[in-house]
Each structure stands twice: as structure tokens, then as C-alpha cells.
């Protein structure tokens, strides 16, 4: 028998350690099934790092920056209490019934995370190969070396993970001759730029879907030219192989979290991320780049696959889930909720979608009965012109209807919004404030930000179509840089920031529990489920906001039926942006006959 080889999948710092990494678990299960000569081990260095930080704090060996933590010793003590409460190892009342205490814990946790994210980035940017690593980073690196892997893969989702991943990759290759692979959703359109920025960081980066590409790479590590989605250097030039995307998602199998103790994460109860689909069925939002990681396709797992996977988790005592799909359509939710109920699954979950009228009271009631605790709705704007410019596919008149239906069904509502979309005026942003204010009784959190021009987004590729008169690179970085822009009309970027900051007290007032809860999505679901009696939206204190009166109502457009195509090249473009929303490309074994719907 040949000697079994070992692949180590590393999830590097730094991101919130409230739930395990899904990507690595999906790769482990697939590779070990398809390539029995390879054993796969997952190393969650992000979780390890937080554990180590709290050990050092406990021992008094971790100095806290005085500017970040002016409270001094009190901050150290409270951080230790926060870690215990967040892990369910004491302080249940503080987590579920003391919003004032949770707020302090959440704020301290966020500050600690930000302090180390900035510190790691600064160190990695100025790293000297001739000098030893700082003790904490050396401990992390030694954890990787201790696994004695034949190949190391870094799975990264967030930009904060990239500096450390790149540094460790370089050290593994140069000092120890280990093959290094990288992948993750953040590389969909940035892998080439990243490799030019960090040319010594990896042998190959996978831009796009990882399972089939990783399998091919492990079979031929020295021949990435045949691997779909591979990005690599040859003779100093970056080469990129076009990706491919398997239609039958069920073939990839279930995620394998067996290397991880799911109860070690910083949530009182385990919350497991799962994907029911890949890609986005709408994929037309002009500001977005996320759907490009799936190759502009949209594919869904079968109903049977999803239910059997959830049953398997439930049998192991896991009942809390984050459905992290880009969006889940109303029709998809309908059969999902019915299937969960028919299987008698006692679970809790949250998910993402858009507030549209196709979420009927019946569908939302089914969702609530199946365990949906809250929804993250992509509102973005309360002005129809701006929504149409975003190609969001949403009708303003339907927003309040959907939010109120959701609240009536017992589902809590979080909404996303963007301030300062190109050409948006201050008066148009007031429309967003108005719709929030008028529906404050059924909105529980605002996830907000100012507009950022993302490289490779539709608006970046055709700026003139969206009123942008000039674009320039403000600062280069491994992900393609930060971009400035000017418009002929509407708020400037600097004015949008001022307007946004002025509205922050209003946005913060929406949470019926603790102000920092919205930063911890997994925690929000647990709090909403456990602390119903303690959540009192009527007690929230809202500052006065100023906005223009609502325009006279206009009839909603009639939805037109859309038949799905069998390709995943582009979304349907045969009608206006807010009239239809059904997948332009779906797996053949999923949604039977699509109804016209919007998410």
C-alpha cells in the first residue's frame, strides 16, 4: 500500500470566531472521498488564536493598547468574562438577559479583534525575512509545521486573513519546501492581483469553485495548466485557467467538521454555516461582486440532500444554522420550509433575501414554523430611482408589506442599506430614512455602510452608465485597490460619509436588545430564540430624523412570468429591473416551475 499523503487546510486569522469555517469542511469531505490516498486535516488557526489571546490575558501576559482599551485592568477582566459568556461557559444571564452587559462584552470583543487585525496587517506588510517571527505568530506557524503535511492549503474568505495567509505561505515554501495552495471566495476576481502583490505566497491559487480544482491539483501539483480556475506564475507572468462549475451540487457531498470541536466556538450554542445553493439567482446588482465567485451561475442542492444533511446534524445535537446563500428565493423557501416541517426537524436558522411581495403571509408563516428566527433583507435604498440604478429588482412599495408580513409571522427583520450610491442626492437618501422610520416597529437591526466602488462590479466596468465621470486608484492593495470616483450629480463620497455619520444614532436605535448584537449574526439568532420576553421594541429610544414626505403612491408594476434558461451565463434581461425575479439558471432537479418572484 502506498504511503498516505496529508493535506492540511488552514483557516488563518482574523475573523469572528463564532462558527466554524465551512469551505474547509466542504473540501475535506470531498477530497477524502475522491482521493483515498490523501488524508485531510483542518486547522482553524483563527479559533486557536482567540483561545491563545484569552489564555495570555488570563495570565496577565498580553498588554492591551491603552488607546484601544483606556479602561485598563477593567477591560482585561471584562474580556475574560466576555469569552466565557460567548462560549456558554458561564454568564448565560449576561448573554441572554442583560443587554447592557452584552453590549459591553460585544464592544470589547470587537475592539480586541480590530486591534489585532491592524497589528497583524502592519507586521506582515513590513516583515523582514532575516528576523524571527513575534512569539504569537511563531506559535501559529509551529502549529502548521507540527502537522508535517505534504501540502498546505489556505482557505480565506475575508481580506483581514490575507496578510497572514500570504506570510505563512511564503515561509512554508521558502524555508521548508512545502507546496502551498490558496483558495476562497475572496479570490474570485482578485487572485491575479493578489499573486502579483505576494508572488512568493503560493504555488497555485484557485479562483472559483474549489472541490474539483483541488482534486486535480493534488493529482498533479506540478501541472496546474490543466486545473480549472488555477492562477499561478510562469516565467514571472501570471497565468489564469478558466474555471468550471459542476451543475450537480449534491455530487460534492456534505461538509465534514469532524476535525473541529463545534462547541469550542464563541457562541453559547453551536451555529453551523451551510449552503443550500451556490451563486445568486438574480446576479444583476450593479454594486456587487459576490456572485462572480460562482461563475455567474446559480445552482441548488436537491431537497433530499438538504434535509438529510440537516437530519445528520440534528442527530449529533446540532440545531442552529446559518443559511449563508447569497439569496434564497420565496419559492425556494416555500419547499424548504415544508420539507423541514415534514421531516419534524426542530431547528433554528437565519438567511438572506430581499423584501419583495412574493414572500406571501403563507410562505413567511411556513418559514417561521420551520425555524426561521430572522432574515437579513437586502433593502439598500428606499428610493425607487436609486434601486433601479442598482438594478436591485425591488419595488419600494413592497418593502413595508414584506417586512410587516415577516414580523407578523414571528420572524425578526434585519435590513442592509447603502448611503451615497453614485448620483444619489441627500433628498433621495431621506426616502431611505423615511421608510425605516415608518417601519421601525418591525425592523430589528440596520446593517449599513457607504457606497464602495468594487473592482470588477458592473458599475466599475461601465461607470459612465451610472453617472460616474471619473475613477481613480486611491490606494493599491492585494485585492485590487481602493477606488475613488466623482459624479456629475448627487452627493460626493465625502458628503455621503457626513450624511451617513449623522444618521448613525438613528440606525443604532433599531436593535431591540444590545447595540453590538448586529455585529454577531450567530448570536442574534440565539438571542431572538431564547430571549423573546426580554426584547421590547417599544422601549427603544429613537432620535428625531428629518426626511421629506412620501410621494403619492403609484400602482405597482405587473409581474411578468419568466421561464428559466439552462445556462448560467447571465441573468434574464427581458424586462425592467423590478418586475421579475426568478432564477435565470437553476439546476434541473430543483424548483419545479418558477413563479415570477423577486428577492
Rosetta blueprint (number, residue, H / E / L):
1 X L
2 X L
3 X L
4 X L
5 X E
6 X E
7 X E
8 X E
9 X E
10 X E
11 X E
12 X L
13 X L
14 X L
15 X L
16 X L
17 X L
18 X L
19 X L
20 X L
21 X L
22 X H
23 X H
24 X H
25 X H
26 X H
27 X H
28 X H
29 X H
30 X H
31 X H
32 X H
33 X H
34 X H
35 X L
36 X L
37 X L
38 X E
39 X E
40 X E
41 X E
42 X E
43 X E
44 X E
45 X H
46 X H
47 X H
48 X H
49 X H
50 X H
51 X H
52 X H
53 X H
54 X H
55 X H
56 X H
57 X H
58 X H
59 X L
60 X L
61 X L
62 X L
63 X L
64 X L
65 X L
66 X L
67 X L
68 X L
69 X L
70 X L
71 X L
72 X L
73 X H
74 X H
75 X H
76 X H
77 X H
78 X H
79 X H
80 X H
81 X H
82 X H
83 X H
84 X H
85 X H
86 X H
87 X L
88 X L
89 X L
90 X L
91 X L
92 X H
93 X H
94 X H
95 X H
96 X H
97 X L
98 X L
99 X H
100 X H
101 X H
102 X H
103 X H
104 X H
105 X H
106 X H
107 X H
108 X H
109 X H
110 X H
111 X H
112 X H
113 X H
114 X H
115 X H
116 X H
117 X H
118 X H
119 X H
120 X H
121 X H
122 X H
123 X H
124 X H
125 X H
126 X L
127 X L
128 X L
129 X L
130 X L
131 X L
132 X L
133 X L
134 X L
135 X H
136 X H
137 X H
138 X H
139 X H
140 X H
141 X H
142 X H
143 X H
144 X H
145 X H
146 X H
147 X L
148 X L
149 X L
150 X L
151 X E
152 X E
153 X E
154 X E
155 X E
156 X L
157 X L
158 X L
159 X H
160 X H
161 X H
162 X H
163 X H
164 X H
165 X H
166 X H
167 X H
168 X H
169 X H
170 X H
171 X H
172 X H
173 X H
174 X H
175 X H
176 X H
177 X L
178 X L
179 X E
180 X E
181 X E
182 X E
183 X E
184 X L
185 X H
186 X H
187 X H
188 X L
189 X L
190 X L
191 X H
192 X H
193 X H
194 X H
195 X H
196 X H
197 X H
198 X L
199 X L
200 X L
201 X L
202 X L
203 X L
204 X E
205 X E
206 X E
207 X L
208 X L
209 X L
210 X L
211 X H
212 X H
213 X H
214 X H
215 X H
216 X H
217 X H
218 X H
219 X H
220 X L
221 X L
222 X L
223 X L
224 X H
225 X H
226 X H
227 X L
228 X L
229 X L
230 X E
231 X E
232 X E
233 X E
234 X E
235 X L
236 X L
237 X E
238 X E
239 X E
240 X E
241 X L
242 X L
243 X L
244 X L
245 X L
246 X L
247 X L
248 X L
249 X H
250 X H
251 X H
252 X H
253 X L
254 X L
255 X L
256 X L
257 X L
258 X L
259 X L
260 X L
261 X L
262 X H
263 X H
264 X H
265 X L
266 X L
267 X L
268 X L
269 X L
270 X L
271 X E
272 X E
273 X E
274 X E
275 X L
276 X L
277 X E
278 X E
279 X E
280 X L
281 X L
282 X L
283 X L
284 X L
285 X L
286 X L
287 X L
288 X L
289 X L
290 X H
291 X H
292 X H
293 X H
294 X H
295 X L
296 X L
297 X L
298 X E
299 X E
300 X E
301 X L
302 X L
303 X H
304 X H
305 X H
306 X H
307 X H
308 X H
309 X H
310 X H
311 X H
312 X H
313 X H
314 X H
315 X H
316 X L
317 X L
318 X L
319 X L
320 X E
321 X E
322 X E
323 X E
324 X L
325 X L
326 X L
327 X L
328 X L
329 X L
330 X H
331 X H
332 X H
333 X H
334 X H
335 X H
336 X H
337 X H
338 X H
339 X H
340 X H
341 X H
342 X H
343 X L
344 X L
345 X L
346 X L
347 X L
348 X E
349 X E
350 X E
351 X E
352 X E
353 X E
354 X L
355 X L
356 X L
357 X L
358 X L
359 X L
360 X L
361 X H
362 X H
363 X H
364 X H
365 X H
366 X H
367 X H
368 X H
369 X H
370 X H
371 X L
372 X E
373 X E
374 X E
375 X E
376 X E
377 X E
378 X E
379 X E
380 X E
381 X L
382 X L
383 X L
384 X H
385 X H
386 X H
387 X H
388 X H
389 X H
390 X H
391 X L
392 X L
393 X L
394 X L
395 X L
396 X H
397 X H
398 X H
399 X H
400 X H
401 X H
402 X H
403 X H
404 X H
405 X H
406 X H
407 X H
408 X H
409 X L
410 X L
411 X L
412 X E
413 X E
414 X E
415 X E
416 X E
417 X E
418 X E
419 X E
420 X L
421 X L
422 X L
423 X L
424 X L
425 X L
426 X H
427 X H
428 X H
429 X H
430 X H
431 X H
432 X H
433 X H
434 X H
435 X H
436 X H
437 X H
438 X H
439 X L
440 X H
441 X H
442 X H
443 X L
444 X L
445 X E
446 X E
447 X E
448 X E
449 X E
450 X E
451 X L
452 X L
453 X L
454 X L
455 X L
456 X L
457 X L
458 X H
459 X H
460 X H
461 X H
462 X L
463 X H
464 X H
465 X H
466 X H
467 X L
468 X E
469 X E
470 X E
471 X E
472 X E
473 X E
474 X E
475 X E
476 X L
477 X L
478 X L
479 X L
480 X L
481 X L
482 X E
483 X E
484 X E
485 X E
486 X E
487 X E
488 X L
489 X L
490 X L
491 X L
492 X L
493 X H
494 X H
495 X H
496 X H
497 X H
498 X H
499 X H
500 X H
501 X H
502 X H
503 X H
504 X H
505 X H
506 X H
507 X H
508 X H
509 X L
510 X L
511 X L
512 X L
513 X L
514 X L
515 X H
516 X H
517 X H
518 X H
519 X H
520 X L
521 X H
522 X H
523 X H
524 X H
525 X H
526 X H
527 X H
528 X H
529 X H
530 X H
531 X L
532 X H
533 X H
534 X H
535 X L
536 X L
537 X H
538 X H
539 X H
540 X L
541 X L
542 X L
543 X L
544 X L
545 X L
546 X L
547 X L
548 X L
549 X L
550 X L
551 X L
552 X L
553 X L
554 X L
555 X L
556 X L
557 X L
558 X L
559 X L
560 X L
561 X L
562 X L
563 X L
564 X L
565 X E
566 X L
567 X L
568 X L
569 X L
570 X L
571 X L
572 X L
573 X L
574 X L
575 X L
576 X L
577 X L
578 X L
579 X L
580 X L
581 X L
582 X L
583 X L
584 X L
585 X E
586 X L
587 X L
588 X L
589 X L
590 X L
591 X L
592 X L
593 X L
594 X L
595 X L
596 X L
597 X L
598 X L
599 X L
